[in-house]
Amino acid sequence: MAIGKRPVNWLIARFELARNGVTGNVRPMEGLRGFAVFLVFLVHYVTLVKPWTADTPALQAVSRAMHSAGNTGVDLFFVLSGLLIYGSLIARAQNFFIFMGRRIERIYPAYVVVLALYLALSFLFPSESKFPATSWSSGVYFLQNYLLLPGLFPIEPIVTVAWSLSYEMFFYLSIPLAIAALGLRNRTVCSRITLFLITAAAMLVYCAGYGGHVRLTMFLAGMVLYEALGVPRERAPRSLWALLALVLGLSSAILFAGSTTAQALKVGVIACAFFLLCFTCFANPYGAAGRFYAWTPMRWLGNMSYSYYLIHGLALKGAFLFLAFVVPATPDEPILFWVLLVPMFAITLVPSAALFLLIERPLSLAPSAARASHSRFASAR
C-alpha cells in the first residue's frame, strides 16, 4: 500500500502549492489560473488543427468563437496579477529593488530556458526562424526579446506568448512608483477604488478613440478586486454570479471585434466580468464556484500555468508536425477537430510539467515560498 502511495505523494509534494489550503481563497485562485491557461491553449489549438478539419461554416464559427474566447485567458491572468502584486505592495512598504529582484526571479528562469530553446530551434530550422538576416540585427532582436520589450513595443516576440510578459513587467515597474507617488497607503479604501475606476474609465475612453494598450485595464480590475475583498460584507455572493460573469466575459470576447471602440468596449466588459467571477470565487471559496475552481487537477494545472503558458505552443506545434508526418492532413472530417482536442492537450502537459519541476519550481517558486507573506493571500506568485 505504501508503494502505491509513493507516486501520489510525490506529485502532491511538487504540485500542491496551496500548502494544504493556508487560506481558503488560494485554492480557487490556483484553479482560475488553470482555467486561464486552458483558454490560451484553445487559441493555439484551433489555429494548428485547421489542416486536419473540414472547412465547414459551422466549424468555422466554432473555431472563431473558441479562438476569441481563448484570448481572454491572458486577461484573466492580468486581473489575478493586479490582485496579487498590488495586494502585496499596498499591504506594506517594500524596497523597490528587492521587489523587482523577486519579480525577475519569478519571471526569468523559465523564460530564459524557453527562449534558449526557441533560439536553438531557429538554427536547426531556419525556415521557421523569426531572426533577421544580419548578425547585428539578430543580436539586437534577441536582446529586445530578452528584455521583454515585444508587446508594449511593436516587436514580434520570439516566444509567441511572451508579449504579455512585457505588460506584466510594465505593471511591476509602475505600480510601486504609483503607490509611493500618490500616497495610496494613506488613502481610504473608497478613495483608492474611486481613483482606480476613474483611471480605468479614462484609459478605455482614450483607447476607444485612439487605440493603445487597452488590456492594461485588466490590472486595474485586479487592484479594485483586492480592495473590494477587504470590505466587510454580511453574506457571501452566490455562485450563480460567477457563472453569469463567465458567460458575459466570454460572450463579449466573441461578439465585439473590429474598431478601437469595439475593442475598448470588449475589454471593459471582460474586466467587469472577470472582476465579478474572481470576487465571487474568493469571497465565497466554499461555494459551488469556489469549489469548482478548487478541483485538484485544475489547481495543479494552475500551479504550473506559467511553465505551461511559455512552452505549450511549441509543444503543440511539434505534435502537429509529427502528426503531419504520420498522418498527412486530409481536411474532410469535422470530427477530427474534437477527436484531437484531448490528446493534444495531454501532450502539452508533459513538457510543461518538466519545465515546472526542473526549472520554475526550484528556481522561482521555492525561494519565494521560503519567505513569509504579508498579504491576505498565500503569495504573489
C-alpha positions in Angstrom: 0.0 0.0 0.0 2.8 2.4 0.9 4.5 1.7 -2.5 1.3 2.6 -4.3 1.0 5.9 -2.4 4.5 7.0 -3.3 3.8 8.4 -6.8 0.8 10.2 -5.5 2.7 11.7 -2.5 5.5 12.7 -4.9 3.0 14.5 -7.1 1.3 16.2 -4.2 4.6 17.4 -2.8 5.6 19.1 -6.0 2.3 20.3 -7.4 0.4 21.2 -4.3 1.5 24.8 -3.8 -1.5 25.9 -1.7 0.2 24.5 1.4 -2.9 22.4 2.1 -5.1 25.5 1.8 -3.5 28.0 4.1 -6.2 30.4 3.1 -9.5 29.4 1.5 -9.3 31.7 -1.4 -5.9 30.5 -2.6 -7.3 27.2 -3.9 -9.9 28.7 -6.3 -7.2 31.2 -7.4 -5.0 28.4 -8.4 -7.8 26.8 -10.3 -8.6 30.1 -12.1 -5.0 30.1 -13.3 -5.5 26.6 -14.7 -8.7 27.6 -16.4 -7.0 30.7 -17.9 -4.1 28.7 -19.3 -6.5 26.2 -20.8 -8.3 29.1 -22.6 -4.9 30.1 -24.0 -4.3 26.5 -25.2 -7.6 26.8 -27.2 -6.2 29.7 -29.2 -3.2 27.8 -30.5 -5.1 24.5 -30.9 -7.8 25.9 -33.2 -5.1 27.6 -35.3 -2.9 24.5 -35.8 -5.7 21.9 -36.2 -7.1 23.6 -39.3 -5.3 21.5 -41.9 -7.0 18.3 -40.5 -10.6 19.6 -40.3 -13.2 20.3 -42.9 -13.7 23.9 -43.6 -17.5 23.9 -43.0 -19.3 27.1 -42.0 -20.4 25.6 -38.7 -16.9 24.6 -37.8 -15.5 28.0 -38.9 -17.9 29.6 -36.5 -17.0 27.3 -33.6 -13.3 27.8 -34.3 -13.6 31.6 -34.4 -15.6 31.6 -31.1 -13.0 29.3 -29.4 -10.2 31.5 -30.6 -11.8 34.7 -29.4 -12.9 33.2 -26.0 -9.4 31.7 -25.6 -7.8 35.1 -25.9 -9.4 36.1 -22.6 -7.2 33.7 -20.7 -4.5 36.3 -20.8 -6.9 38.9 -19.5 -7.8 36.7 -16.5 -4.0 36.3 -15.8 -3.7 40.1 -15.8 -6.6 40.5 -13.3 -5.0 38.0 -11.0 -1.7 39.7 -11.3 -3.3 43.0 -10.4 -4.8 41.5 -7.4 -1.7 39.8 -6.1 1.0 42.3 -6.9 -0.9 45.3 -5.9 -2.1 43.5 -2.8 1.4 42.6 -1.7 2.6 46.2 -2.2 -0.3 48.1 -0.6 -0.1 45.9 2.5 3.3 47.0 3.4 6.1 49.2 2.1 8.8 47.3 0.3 12.2 48.2 -1.1 11.7 48.7 -4.8 14.9 46.9 -5.9 14.2 43.9 -3.6 10.7 43.7 -5.0 11.9 43.9 -8.6 14.5 41.3 -7.8 11.8 38.9 -6.7 9.8 39.6 -9.8 12.8 38.9 -12.0 13.4 35.7 -10.0 9.8 34.8 -10.7 9.8 35.5 -14.5 13.2 34.9 -15.9 14.4 31.3 -15.1 11.6 29.5 -17.1 11.5 32.3 -19.7 15.3 32.1 -20.4 15.1 28.3 -20.8 12.2 28.5 -23.3 13.9 31.5 -25.1 17.1 29.4 -25.5 15.1 26.5 -26.8 13.5 28.8 -29.4 16.9 30.1 -30.3 18.3 26.6 -30.8 15.3 25.6 -33.0 15.8 28.7 -35.1 19.2 27.4 -36.0 18.0 23.9 -36.6 15.0 25.0 -38.7 16.0 28.3 -40.5 12.7 28.3 -42.4 10.8 28.7 -39.1 13.2 31.3 -37.7 12.0 34.8 -36.8 15.5 36.3 -36.7 16.6 38.9 -39.2 19.2 38.1 -41.8 22.2 40.1 -40.5 24.1 39.2 -37.3 23.8 42.7 -35.9 20.1 42.8 -36.4 19.7 39.3 -34.9 21.7 40.3 -31.8 19.5 43.4 -31.3 16.4 41.4 -31.9 17.5 38.8 -29.3 18.3 41.5 -26.8 14.9 43.1 -27.3 13.2 39.8 -26.5 15.5 39.1 -23.6 14.5 42.4 -22.1 10.8 41.6 -22.7 10.1 44.5 -25.0 7.8 42.8 -27.5 4.2 43.6 -26.6 4.4 47.2 -25.4 6.6 47.9 -28.4 5.8 46.8 -32.0 8.3 43.9 -32.0 7.5 40.3 -32.9 8.2 38.1 -29.9 10.5 35.1 -30.4 8.4 33.2 -27.8 5.0 33.7 -29.2 3.2 34.3 -25.9 5.9 36.4 -24.4 4.2 39.7 -25.5 2.1 39.5 -22.3 5.3 39.5 -20.1 6.1 43.0 -21.2 2.7 44.0 -19.8 3.5 42.2 -16.6 6.9 43.8 -16.3 5.5 47.3 -17.0 3.0 46.7 -14.2 5.8 45.6 -11.8 7.8 48.7 -12.6 4.9 51.2 -12.4 2.7 50.2 -9.6 5.3 50.5 -6.7 6.1 54.0 -8.0 2.4 54.9 -8.3 1.7 53.7 -4.8 4.5 55.9 -3.4 3.9 58.9 -5.6 0.1 59.1 -4.9 0.4 58.1 -1.2 -2.1 55.3 -1.7 -1.3 53.6 1.6 -2.5 56.8 3.4 -5.8 56.9 1.4 -9.1 55.3 2.3 -10.3 52.2 0.5 -13.1 54.2 -1.0 -10.8 56.8 -2.4 -8.4 54.2 -3.8 -11.3 52.3 -5.6 -12.6 55.6 -6.9 -9.2 56.5 -8.3 -8.7 53.1 -10.0 -12.2 53.2 -11.5 -11.6 56.8 -12.9 -8.2 55.7 -14.3 -9.7 52.6 -15.9 -12.6 54.6 -17.5 -10.1 57.2 -18.8 -8.0 54.5 -20.3 -11.0 52.9 -22.0 -12.2 56.2 -23.4 -8.8 57.1 -24.7 -8.2 53.7 -26.3 -11.7 53.8 -27.8 -10.7 56.9 -29.7 -7.0 56.5 -30.4 -6.2 52.8 -29.7 -3.4 51.7 -27.4 -2.6 49.1 -24.8 -6.2 48.8 -23.6 -5.7 45.5 -21.9 -3.6 47.2 -19.2 -7.1 48.0 -17.8 -7.2 44.4 -16.5 -4.6 45.1 -13.9 -6.8 47.9 -12.6 -9.6 45.5 -12.3 -7.4 43.2 -10.2 -6.5 46.2 -8.0 -10.2 47.0 -7.4 -10.8 43.4 -6.7 -8.2 43.4 -3.9 -9.8 46.4 -2.3 -13.3 45.0 -2.6 -12.3 41.7 -1.0 -11.2 43.6 2.1 -14.6 45.3 2.6 -16.7 43.6 5.2 -20.0 42.1 3.9 -23.0 40.5 5.6 -23.2 37.5 3.3 -21.2 35.8 0.6 -22.1 36.3 -3.1 -24.0 33.4 -4.8 -22.0 31.2 -7.1 -24.6 31.9 -9.9 -22.9 35.3 -10.3 -19.7 33.6 -11.2 -21.4 31.6 -13.9 -23.2 34.7 -15.3 -19.9 36.7 -15.2 -18.0 34.0 -17.1 -20.7 33.7 -19.8 -20.8 37.5 -20.1 -17.0 37.8 -20.4 -16.6 35.0 -23.0 -19.6 36.2 -25.0 -18.3 39.7 -25.2 -14.9 38.4 -26.5 -16.8 36.6 -29.3 -19.2 39.4 -30.2 -17.1 42.5 -30.1 -14.4 42.9 -32.7 -13.2 45.4 -35.3 -12.8 49.1 -34.4 -10.9 50.6 -31.5 -14.2 51.5 -29.9 -15.4 47.9 -30.1 -12.1 46.7 -28.6 -12.3 49.1 -25.7 -15.9 48.1 -25.1 -15.0 44.5 -25.1 -12.1 45.0 -22.7 -14.3 47.0 -20.3 -17.0 44.3 -20.3 -14.4 41.5 -19.8 -12.7 43.4 -17.0 -16.1 43.8 -15.1 -17.0 40.1 -15.8 -13.7 38.7 -14.6 -13.8 41.0 -11.5 -17.2 39.5 -10.6 -16.0 36.0 -11.4 -13.0 36.3 -9.1 -14.8 38.2 -6.5 -17.5 35.5 -6.2 -14.9 32.7 -6.0 -12.7 34.4 -3.5 -15.4 36.0 -1.3 -17.2 32.6 -1.1 -14.4 30.0 -1.7 -16.6 27.2 -0.3 -19.5 27.9 -2.6 -20.1 25.9 -5.8 -18.0 28.2 -7.9 -15.1 28.3 -5.5 -15.2 24.5 -5.1 -15.3 24.0 -8.8 -12.1 26.0 -9.3 -10.5 24.3 -6.3 -10.8 21.0 -8.2 -7.3 19.4 -7.8 -6.4 18.8 -11.4 -7.4 22.3 -12.3 -5.4 23.7 -9.4 -2.3 21.7 -10.3 -2.6 23.0 -13.9 -2.8 26.5 -12.4 0.3 25.9 -10.2 2.4 25.1 -13.3 0.4 27.6 -15.5 3.4 29.9 -16.2 5.5 27.0 -17.4 2.6 25.7 -19.4 1.9 29.2 -20.9 5.5 29.5 -22.1 6.1 26.1 -23.7 2.7 24.7 -24.6 2.6 26.4 -28.0 5.9 25.0 -29.0 4.9 21.5 -27.8 1.6 21.8 -29.7 3.3 22.8 -32.9 5.8 19.9 -32.6 2.9 17.5 -32.0 1.1 18.7 -35.1 4.3 18.5 -37.2 4.7 14.9 -36.1 1.1 14.2 -36.9 1.6 15.6 -40.4 4.5 13.2 -40.8 2.5 10.2 -39.7 -1.0 11.1 -41.0 -1.0 13.7 -43.8 -3.6 16.4 -43.4 -6.9 15.5 -45.0 -9.3 18.3 -44.3 -12.5 16.4 -44.9 -13.6 15.2 -41.4 -15.1 17.8 -39.0 -15.0 15.2 -36.2 -11.2 15.4 -36.1 -11.4 18.9 -34.6 -12.9 17.3 -31.5 -11.1 14.0 -31.6 -7.7 15.6 -31.5 -8.5 18.2 -28.7 -7.9 16.0 -25.7 -4.8 14.1 -26.8 -3.2 17.3 -28.0 -3.9 19.0 -24.6 -2.5 15.9 -22.9 0.7 16.1 -25.0 1.3 19.7 -24.0 1.2 18.7 -20.3 4.4 16.7 -20.5 7.0 19.4 -21.4 5.1 21.9 -19.3 5.4 19.7 -16.2 9.1 19.1 -16.9 9.8 22.8 -17.2 7.8 23.4 -14.0 9.5 20.7 -12.0 13.0 21.2 -13.3 13.2 25.0 -13.6 10.3 27.0 -12.4 9.6 25.3 -9.1 13.2 25.1 -7.7 14.4 28.4 -9.2 11.3 30.7 -9.0 8.8 29.3 -6.5 10.9 27.6 -3.8 12.8 30.8 -2.9 9.6 32.7 -2.6 7.8 30.0 -0.6 10.5 30.3 2.0 9.6 33.9 2.7 6.7 34.8 4.8 3.8 36.5 3.2 2.3 39.8 4.4 -0.7 39.7 2.1 -4.2 38.3 2.6 -3.1 35.7 0.1 -0.5 33.0 0.3 2.0 34.6 -2.1 2.3 36.9 -5.0 3.2 34.2 -7.4 
